[in-house]
Structures are given as structure tokens and as C-alpha cells.
Amino acid sequence: MDTENFQSNTSEERRMEEKYNYLSRFMSEKLRELPEKDRVPVLRDLNPTDLSLMNLYLQALKKEDYETCAAARELLLERGFKIPG
């Protein structure tokens, strides 16, 4: 799957994608307001689903939001995901 150029097939998928992206933008904004040492623990306590966490990571990566990207990546690795580079 090409995560960079994902295209929703149905209106329902587009609505879900919009909701996940909105949630990711909100979470990213709030995480960046925290001190760096608190980002991963707070994200861990929020306990986002794997799908939500992956969307957060991908959206942050796409927007070059490295603060959020680092926190999401660390939690994804803790959960056993293999992420290149």
C-alpha cells in the first residue's frame, strides 16, 4: 500500500480518513505543547488504537512535524511495529 498517495474508495472511507486526520492534527498540536520528556508518556496514557497511532505518525511525517513523529514512532516501536530508518 502506498501511504503517501492513499485514495479512499468510498464516501465512508473518505469520512473516516477525514476524522482520523482531524484527530491526528489535534493530537499533534497538543503533544507539541508538552515538554519533550512528557510526550511519549502522555501518548502512551491516551492509549490510541494502532490505526490511530499509525495515522498520527504518518500525518506528522508528511507535515515534517518531527516532535510528534518521534513520540508516535517510539510508541509504535514499543508495540512491536517495525519502522524503517
Steps between C-alpha positions, in 0.01 A plus 500: 500500500625847413434704815619821335234489228216309665167556328174418675267283294169593658341798670505307827877446469546871422305597813707263714821633347390859572419410862832323556688792343311753714574298813866472400529877447342564840720246679809634326423856606450396862810277510722781371380720789645250749862481613687240293541261795122486552389430142543122489356438850195714423450331163540160667238595762258609228529146365409573137410205280776370276322648198464839665862498614624403154291779345646745751851387406438518124329839515782640715759358263322651201483842668859480625374523858799323648400550864176305456659258259768403754246438777268296277793303356627411847159371606458306174838334558395413857194332354715286273465684170803504274559847359781567254772753575 
